[in-house]
Amino acid sequence: MTNQFSLDLRVARRKAGLTQRDVAQLLDVSMSHVCRLEQGSILPTLEQIVTLSLIFDCSFESLFSEVKQTARDHLCKRILNLPDNVPTAAATFNRDASIERLAHRLADELSTHGDD
């Protein structure tokens, strides 16, 4: 299951002149773990994402643009299924405005990023 992240990781590692063993040492994981990351069979933990962004001097958003797009798509679908009639209380006072802002932000990102 190769994905864009795994390809980007492999390219970034090779461009930096690092071996899988180097990246494994820097991530404090086994070399087989790095191999599986590059094959796309696993995704890194949040700590590994941040570490990779430091190693390769890039934002973690750029490493995971494909994952972010998928999450954006799923969120757009799930937001439509939120219940409408939630009783208003102090804890839910801003709920409707927050949901509306999220929906607008997702729509704006969708039109801006398209096929990110």
N, C-alpha and C positions, 0 to 999 in steps of 0.2 A: 504494500500500500504506500507507494511513493507519493509524497505531497510536496507542495512548493517549499515548505519549511525545510524538509530534508535535503532537497536540491540546493537551496540557498545556504544551508549549513555546510554542505560539502564544498561548495564553491568558495565560501568565505574561509574555510579552513585551508584549502589549497592555495588560495590567493595570499593568505598570511604565511604560507610556507610551513604550516604546522602539521604534525602527524596526528593520527587518531590517538596515539599514545600520549602525545603532548596535551591534547584537549581533555583526554580522560584524567590525566594528572591534575590539570587545572580545575576540572569539575569535581575531582575527588570521587570518580566512578571508575568502573572497569572499562577496558578498551572495547569489550563486546557491547557495553551500554552505548558508547559513542557510535559504534557500528550500527546498532539498532536505530539510533536517532537518525543517522544518515540514510538508512534504508526506509525510514518512515514507519517502522513497525511500532514505535513508541514516541510519545511526546515528552519533552523535558518538564521537570517541575518548575514552579515559579522561580525558585532560587537559581536553578540552572539557566533559565531564560535570562535572568538579570546578569548572571556570570558570563554567559555567552555574549550578551550585548557589550559587556565590558571588554572581553577578550578581543572581539572583532570591531570595537569602537563604532557600534551602530545602535540605533534605538531598538528596543525589543518589539515595538510596533512594526518596524520594518521586517523583523524576522518572522512575525506572525500575522502579516496582513491577510493571508488566506483564512486563518483561524478567526480573526476579528470579523471578516466578512461573513463567515458562516454563523458566528454568534449574533451578528447584526440581523441576518436573515431570520434566524430562529426567534430572536426577540421581537421582531416585527410581527411574527405570527402569534406569539404568546400574548403580546399586549392586547390583541383583539379578544382574547378569551378571559380577560380579567372581569370579575363580577362588577355590574353597574351599581347595584343598590346596596352599598356598604354604609351602615349607619355612621353619621358624622359624630366624631368624638374629638377630644383634644389631640389624641394620638394620630387621628386620620384627617385632621383639618386641611392639610396641604395635599392630600392624596390626589384629588382630581387635577389640580394644577401641575403636580409632579408628573403624573401620567401623560398629561397633554404636552408638557415640555419634552418628555422622553420621546413621544411619538413624533413631534416636530423635528427633534434632533436626529432621530433615526431616518426620517424622510429626507432631511437635508443631507445627511451623510450618504444616503443611498444615491441621491442625485449628484453629489459631488464625487463620490468614489466609484460609483457604478460597479465595474467588474474588478475591483481591487484585488 
